[in-house]
Amino acid sequence: MLGDEQAAFEAGALAARGLLELGINWNYAPSLDVNVDPLNPVIGERSFGADPALVARLGVAWARGSESAGVLSAVKHYPGHGDTRVDSHLALPVVNKTRAALEACEWVPFRAAAQAGVGSVMTAHILYPALDPERPATLSPALLAGVLRQAWGYDGVIVTDAMDMKAVADRYPHGQGAPLALAAGADAVLVCGHGDQRLHDVHAAALDAALLSGTLDPARLDEAVARLDRAAARFPGTPSPTAPPSAARTRPPPPVGPWARWNAGARCPRWTRPRPRCCLRPTRGSWGPLRRPPGPGRPGRGPAPGPARPARRPG
């Protein structure tokens, strides 16, 4: 049912149950972008609409449904990708809006998600000159540490959009954006690579170099790892039984209910072999591909498990 929060919640939960069957516990969805510009080349039908309040209601409900079923959601693309005519996969969009204009539109859904405690937020590779005239949001301390963390009090995981998208990669080559994103307040750096391991290695090397040179504070990395560990503990990748009807769900189910139940039933394929490892895993004290520089009382640490794979194409 269009505009129905319960339908959005159930859709998020249904998607999560399917992903858990594939061993996936982190979904880079939903989009909370307000589709202000109908000529936007990249958001379109991924948006819940052009009304900020509607996007906030449905988007947060979808994210809550996903997380209720055991899959971490990632609302995107903070601070908003709905009023651009440039695809950040191909170039750097610029949004020339005042902070007041952003507060009244693009930020409404993201503030609601932050207040609801949604598990993770994905950043946008977009320049907002009124907030930061030099760095896109993914690399901006003003937008990540300033607005999202300090002003809104958000303490969930911040994950970047893919750092090999041209909006960042063309301006910060050789993985230079990776340590800048972590220093700005991100907790996880996403690199797609599309099968090219070298792109992952280049970004990992840039993080190593930043740690060794002191331009990336190890304490900032400690904070990021702690958030990822908490998320992994909260979303271990174990399918949850469908919750019984509650008092809040005594009304007849919305039209999404019948097809949702049909697809989640016997028609849905099941794994007959052991489940794959989940995307998001506790680090157990490791630093991913990094090795923290040894020092007094601070031994170096070894490599972590392999990189996470997104449930959906990022961006």
Sequence and secondary structure as in RCSB ss.txt:
>XXXX:A:sequence
MLGDEQAAFEAGALAARGLLELGINWNYAPSLDVNVDPLNPVIGERSFGADPALVARLGVAWARGSESAGVLSAV
KHYPGHGDTRVDSHLALPVVNKTRAALEACEWVPFRAAAQAGVGSVMTAHILYPALDPERPATLSPALLAGVLRQ
AWGYDGVIVTDAMDMKAVADRYPHGQGAPLALAAGADAVLVCGHGDQRLHDVHAAALDAALLSGTLDPARLDEAV
ARLDRAAARFPGTPSPTAPPSAARTRPPPPVGPWARWNAGARCPRWTRPRPRCCLRPTRGSWGPLRRPPGPGRPG
RGPAPGPARPARRPG
>XXXX:A:secstr
 TT HHHHHHHHHHHHHHHHHTT  EE   B      TT SS GGGSS S HHHHHHHHHHHHHHHHHTT EEEE
EEET  TT SS TTTS  B    HHHHHHTTHHHHHHHHHHT SEEEE   B TTT SSS GGG HIIIIIIIII
IT   SEEE S TTSHHHHTTSTTTTHHHHHHHHT SB    GGG HHHHHHHHHHHHHHHHHTSS HHHHHHHH
HHHHHHHHH  S         GGG S   THHHHHHHHHTTTS    S     SS   TT  TT     BTTB  
    S     SS   
